[in-house]
Amino acid sequence: PKEELLGVIGTTGPAGSPVSEDLRSTVIELLMKVEAANPTDAPATSPLLNGVWELVYSGNYAPGPFAVSPTRQLALFLYAGGYTPGLFALNVARQLPGGLVDAGPLTLAINRAQPRIEASSTVTLPGMAEQAVKVRATLEAESAVRLRETHTEFDAFGRTVNLPAALQYTRRMYVSYVDDELLVVKDESGIPDILLRK
């Protein structure tokens, strides 16, 4: 089932691309089979979490109109855990004529020391060099499968912004599968993100 899942995900395009309902249903069904065969006990505390991962599928992306305000997108990016740097930039890009903004793939580095997470992507704007976008977050295990992630700072356009406590978005996530090459994390509503180890 894992190889079949990876094969299907390979047809969905970059993470954040629109996915048909049929393809989304296929991914969900294959995920259920893969998760049932999770080889890792207590995945939220497993050292297998550590490493560099690339987001290859995000179930949080739903086709359809988005609010036209980039500031709303930034608020969503800070508030909604699924709005990773790459998806934030992609959604802003879709609001501009001719796709003026190009967002690169999302990479997630998980370390042993806090802040354990650094999510990084790139944004290219007209007339500007490619810009790195990074978000750092703490990651704490709350149970054998549940993690608490708290965004603490981000880098964008040459600036590092430390988020004050009132703006530090916290979310709970559930690790439903992890091994030496695949990581599946779900938010509290059950929407999956699928990552491959780089």
N, C-alpha and C positions, 0 to 999 in steps of 0.2 A: 504493500500500500504506500510506503514512503516514496519509493521510486516513481510510482504512478502519480502521486501528489506533486512531486517535483517536476514531472513531465508536464502536467496540466498547468502548473504555475508558470512554466517556461513559455506558455502560449498567451499569457495575460498581458504581456508588455511590462514596462517599468511599473514599480509600485506606485499606486495612485492613479493609474490609467483606468478609464471606464471599463467595467467588466459586465458582460451580459448576465441576466438573471440565471440562465442555464449554466453558465460557467461558474457563477457564484455558488449555485446549488451543488455542482459537482465537487467544488473545493470543500464545501462544508461536509459533504458525505465522506470524502476521502479523509478529511481531518479526523472525523469520528473514529475511523478505523485505525489511523496512525496513533491517535491519543490512547486508544485501548491497548496498544502495544508499547506504551512508554517504558523504556528500559531503566529509567532513573527513579529511584526512591527519593522522596523529599526533594523534588526538582528546584524549589525556591531556595534551598540552602546548598545545592550542589555546586562544587567548584567548576562543573562544566558550563555554568553560566558565564564565567569569566572568559574574555576573549573579544575579538572584533567580529561583528556581525553586520551583514547587509540586509536591509529590508527588501524582500522580494515580492511580498503580497500584503496589502493592507485591506482588510474587510471594512474599514471605517470609511472608505471613499465611496460615496453614493453619487451616481450621475444625477445631474439636474442643476437648476440655477442656484448660484450662491449669492449672498448679499454682495452688493457692488462696492461696499466700503472696505478698502484695504485695512483700515483701523479695526473693523469688525473681524477681519481675518486674523489680525495680530492678536486680538482679544481671544478668539477661538484657539489660536495657536498656543497662547499661554494657558488657556483654561482647559481645553480638551486634550487629554493625553494623546489621542490618536492623531492630532495635528502636529506631526513631527516637522522639523524644519523643511524637509523636502516637500511635503504635502502643503504646508503653508505657502511656500513660494509658488508651487504649481497652481494653487487656487487663485492667488493674486495674479499670476501670469494669464490665467484664462479670462480675466476681466479686462486685459489690456488689448488694444488692437494688434492683430497680426502676431500674437504670441511673443511680445517684446521681451518677456522675461523667460530665461531658461533655467530650470532647476536641475541639479545633478542628483545622482543616487544618494540615498541616506545610508550612512554607516553608523553603527552603534558600538561603542567600546565599553565593555563592562570590566571594571578592575576590582581588586580586593579592597583598596582603600577608598574612603569617601572623599569627594563625591564619586560614587562608583560608576556612574553613567556619564558618557559624553556622546551626544548625538550630533553628527556633523553632516552638512550638505554644502552645496555651492549654489549661488545665484548669479546669473549673468544678466546685466541690464544694458540697454543700448548705450554705446559710447563709454562703457566702463569695463575694466578688467573683471574677470571672474572673482566673486567675493565669497569668502568662507562664512558659513553660518553655523554656530555651535551652541548647543544647550547642555548645561551640566545639571545633574540631579543626584541626590542621595538615593540609595536603595537599601531598604531594610526588610528582612524576612519577618513576616508576622505569623506564618504557619509553614507547614511542609510544602504548600503550593502557592501561598499568597505573599505578595510583595507590596511594600508601600514605597512609591516613588515620589520625591519632592523636588520640583524644579527650583534651583537656587540661583543660577546665573546664566546669561547667554552672551555670546559674542556675535556682533553683526556690524559690517561696514567699518571695521577697525576699532570698534568700541566694545568694552566689556561692561555689562550691566549686572550688578549684584541686585537680585530681587529682594525688596524688603519683605519681611515676614508676611505682611498682609496680602502680598501679591504672589507668594510662593504657592503655586498650584500643587496639590497633592492628589494622587490617585492610587487606587489599589488595582493590582493586576494579578492574574493567575497564570502560572506556568503550567501548561497542560502537556508539554512535551519538551524534552531537551536530551540531546545526545552529542556526539562529537562533531556533528555537521548541521543539525537542524534545531531551531528553537521556535516554539509556538507559545505566544503570550496572548491572553484574552483580557479585555477590560471587564468591568463589572456587569456590563450588559451582554457579555459573551461574544463580542466582536473580536475576531482573531487578527493578529499580525504574525506573519511568518517570516523568519529570518534565517539566512544561511551563514555559516561560519566562513570568514574570508581566509 
